[in-house]
Amino acid sequence: MDITQFIVSKRDAALLYGDYSTYQAQLGKKLLKARKRLGIATKNRGKYQKKDQFSAEDVGQNHEYAHLILLTSERAWANAMSMRAAHTADTKGINSRTRKHIVSRLDKAARLAESLAVLLAQPESGATRNDRLESQAYAALIRGAALFEKQSWEPCVESYAVARIVYSALATATASDMFKDLLSETIDPSIRYAAYQLKTPRTVPVATIARKAFPQSDEWIVQQVNELDARALGQGDAQSRQDAAEESVPRTLTWRSREVKIEDAAIALAWGRVQQAKGRLVEQLSSLADAKLKKVASAYDSILTATQDAVDATKNAIEELRGEGVSQSDSRMQSLQVTRTAVNYEMISWRIGRNRVLTGDRDGAVENYEKLSGKKTKKEPSAAKRSREERPRYKAGKLRELVALYEGILQSVESVKELPGVAADEPLTQWLHAITSYFQALKVLAIARSHDIIGNTTNALALINHAHDLAQTAAPVLSQAPQPPAGSPRNIQPTAEDADFLKTFLSGQVLRFRALVHMENLQKKAEEEYAAQGPRAPLIERLHEYPIGPVDLTNLVEMPPKVAPIPVKPIFLDIAWNYIQYPEFDEPAKPAAEAKKEAEAESAESAEAEKSRKKGWFGFGR
């Protein structure tokens, strides 16, 4: 029959766009249609006749009879809820007459739901075990709402306990979120408030209250619940261990040397899970020394989930007290405010620790352009990988990721400063300012490296000098703060070793970039002097000179070439030396005719001598 699914789907569909009055009107139309399908509707202008009670056989033959009872019960419940919602905004609250009307409508709805549970308990109805359990749980839920309005707290807790135990067992057996939503949104808050009216301590969990208040008189329900989930009623060793764990949850919380008592059970359980998650995180990180950065960061997921649960539990507890009209000066509210600051600080601290893991060694101070998902290894990277990592575009992308991580860390630190009580704590505020300076120095360092990649060393020097000033401001404060134990997971607190390393590293970087800027200035000056010399000879004539500035590719050679003397090869000069006779300038010059005759005679003599002379290599004389 899917009783719970039938009810929840109708409620969600109506309340999604309307209110309880809309739901009541829709139920009236559905009732009329159901009566017409069953043939029991009063005809138009006909005389009203009281309807006979349905039997188990009728329900067994047609499940529409069971749906008819459910719709009638839901209409009475919706009528009561609409009246309650209409008077919620009244400053004087709900008057006695309206409350009696609400209780009467809820009582009618409960009687109808209980009659359906009686019918389904008979074998003739053909109901399954889950149908019977769901009908019992629904009847207990409506009866608990009626008793809640009557302010009969003890029977109210008993009715809600039946609904909670049955729905918990069904949720475990069917793994349906529908039952879990009913528990978290309707049943658990009602049990908590009714238990508070009975002076039950808030440190007692809702599950424990329900188990203690559950009536053991109905043996059939007890047996069926134990078959579905033995832990629901505390049967078996597993539940005993769970109860022992619930009893061993922390009862106090310490924040900045102030110890407060945890009075809410949900907060105590959530804080206990946070402490357990810390221990698991230490064990996981010890086994992930050489793992990928993203895998190491994923180890923080469990503790982040646990701290978020603690934050939600604290927020709900504060809202409950505000709903009860508790003032801010009340001791319970003051304790919850301290608890809220502590659990929020814990959550933000581990969030920052996860981002610090993603930045790499020394919080990203050491230059490293490997992928975040890359595995740490001692092997030398291949030539192809090394060339890819040395590309400016690749480096700029990695630096952009680092800056985004630092931005997230700085935003988280600012959110810590906004927590209640932090601004009044001067030592804590100074420490947070030092942490801000530390991570700002790392962020400025990453930006300076991006300027260095594009060759803007002057801007890089200015940024690194600023980062060095920030690191010098942060290092003394971080060194004086209490240091975390060695090997502890990273969180919001940088160690004194990290701060000193960053300060020393930036000091070296300032000196390095000062030298680079000085060299760049010298080169610019030389280029200016070089350019002031005017037009230069083509490059082919100045190959023996080292270029000061960039090479002028438009002046490689002279085109078109001009007639000019060029050096000849030395071997030609050596050969010609044997045949060249230079005149002796001491002798007087002879007339041209005599000089011509003497030249012809000498040439004849030299020709005869050449024939008789031995030849050397390649036919040349020596």
ABEGO torsion letter per residue (X at the ends): XGAAAAAAAAAAAAAAABBAAAAAAAAAAAAAAAAAAAGABBBBGBBBBBBBBBBAAAAAABAAAAAAAAAAAAAAAAAAAAAAAAAAABAAEBBAAAAAAAAAAAAAAAAAAAAAAAAAABAAAGBBAAAAAAAAAAAAAAAAAAAAAAGBAAAAAAAAAAAAAAAAAAAAAAGBAAAAAAAAAAAAAAAAAAAAAAGBBAABBAAAAAAAABBAABAAAAAAAAAABAAAAGBEAAAAAAAAAAAABBABBBBGGBBBBBABAAAAAAAAAAAAAAAAAAAAAAAAAABBAAAAAAAAAAAAAAAAAAAAAAAAAAAAAAAAGBBAABAAAAAAAAAAAAAAAAAAAAAAAAAAAAAEBGGGABBBABBAABBBBABBBBAAAAAAAABAAAAAAAAAAAAAAAAAAAAAAAAAAABBGAAABAAAAAAAAAAAAAAAAAAAAAAAAAAAAAGBAAAAAAAAAAAAAAAAAAAAAAAABBBBBBGBBBBABBBAAAAAAAAAAAAAAAAAAAAAAAAAAAAAAAAAAAAAAEBBBBAAAAAABBBABBBBAABABBOBBBBBBBBBBAAAAAAAAAABBBBBAABBBBBAAAAAAAAAAAAAAAAAAAAABBBBBGGBBX
